[in-house]
Amino acid sequence: MLNTRHKAVLRAILLTAFAFLPGLPALAAEQAALELGKKVFTEVSEPQCGLCHTLKDAGSEGEIGPNLDELQLTVEQIEMAVRGGLGVMPPFEETLSEEQIKAVSSYVAEVAGKSE
C-alpha cells in the first residue's frame, strides 16, 4: 500500500505529466512539418534545394546558391525566395504546394547554422 507521502508524490507526477499532454499534439505537428520540410529540401523540390545550397542538417553541400548555414533568414524571407525565386533561384510556387512551401521554409529557418 502507498502511504500518504507516496500518494502525494504520485499525484504530483501525474499532474505534471497531464499538464504537458495538451502540448503534445502541437509538438507532434511541428515535428511532422519539419520532417516534411526536410523531405521537400532533399527530395521533393525540382531541382532539389541541396544541389545549390549547403545545409548541414540536410547533408547538402551545394555551391551555386548561398550557404544557408551562414545566413540567419526568417521564415518569411525564405518563403518569399521559395515562392518567387531570387537571382538564379527559380520560383517554386507553381511546383510546390502551400504546405510544402511553408514546411521547407520553417525547416530551413529552424535548422540553418545549428548542425555540428
C-alpha positions in Angstrom: 0.0 0.0 0.0 1.0 3.6 -0.6 1.5 5.8 2.3 0.3 9.5 2.3 3.7 10.8 1.2 3.9 8.3 -1.7 0.4 9.2 -2.8 1.3 12.9 -2.8 4.4 12.3 -4.9 2.5 10.1 -7.3 -0.3 12.7 -7.6 2.3 15.5 -8.3 4.0 13.3 -11.0 0.6 12.6 -12.7 -0.5 16.2 -12.6 2.8 17.3 -14.1 2.5 14.7 -16.8 -1.1 15.6 -17.6 -0.1 19.3 -17.8 2.1 18.5 -20.8 -0.5 16.4 -22.6 -2.3 19.3 -24.3 1.0 20.4 -25.9 1.9 17.0 -27.3 -0.2 17.3 -30.5 1.3 20.7 -31.2 4.8 19.2 -30.8 4.0 16.3 -33.0 2.6 18.6 -35.7 5.7 20.8 -35.5 7.9 17.7 -35.8 5.9 16.4 -38.8 6.2 19.8 -40.5 10.0 19.8 -40.0 10.2 16.3 -41.4 8.1 17.3 -44.4 10.3 20.4 -44.8 13.5 18.3 -44.9 11.9 16.0 -47.4 11.0 18.9 -49.6 14.5 20.2 -49.3 16.2 16.9 -50.1 13.8 15.1 -52.3 10.7 16.8 -53.5 11.7 20.1 -54.9 12.8 20.0 -58.5 15.6 20.9 -58.7 16.4 19.8 -55.2 17.5 22.6 -52.9 20.6 20.8 -51.9 22.0 20.9 -55.4 22.6 24.6 -55.0 22.5 25.3 -51.2 24.7 24.0 -48.4 22.7 23.0 -45.3 24.4 20.6 -42.9 21.2 19.2 -41.4 20.1 18.1 -44.9 23.6 16.8 -45.7 23.9 19.1 -48.7 27.0 20.9 -50.0 25.7 23.0 -52.9 27.9 25.8 -54.1 25.7 27.8 -56.5 23.4 29.4 -54.0 24.2 30.9 -50.6 25.3 28.6 -47.8 22.1 28.6 -45.7 24.1 27.7 -42.6 25.8 31.0 -42.7 22.6 33.1 -43.1 20.1 34.0 -40.4 16.9 34.2 -42.5 13.4 34.4 -41.2 10.7 32.0 -42.3 9.1 34.9 -44.2 12.3 35.7 -46.1 12.7 32.1 -47.0 9.1 31.8 -48.1 9.4 34.8 -50.4 12.5 33.3 -52.0 10.9 29.9 -52.4 7.7 31.3 -53.9 9.1 33.9 -56.3 12.7 32.8 -56.8 15.7 35.0 -56.2 18.6 35.7 -58.5 19.3 32.4 -60.3 17.0 30.5 -58.0 13.8 29.6 -59.8 10.3 30.2 -58.3 8.7 27.2 -56.7 5.1 28.5 -56.2 3.9 26.6 -59.3 5.5 23.3 -58.4 5.2 23.1 -54.6 2.0 23.2 -52.5 1.4 25.9 -49.9 2.0 23.3 -47.2 5.3 22.3 -48.8 6.5 25.9 -49.1 5.7 26.6 -45.5 7.3 23.4 -44.3 10.6 23.9 -46.2 10.7 27.5 -45.1 10.2 26.6 -41.5 12.7 23.7 -41.7 15.5 25.9 -43.1 14.8 28.7 -40.6 14.9 26.2 -37.8 18.0 24.2 -38.7 20.3 26.6 -40.5 23.5 27.0 -38.7 22.6 24.6 -35.9 24.1 21.3 -37.0 27.5 20.5 -35.8 
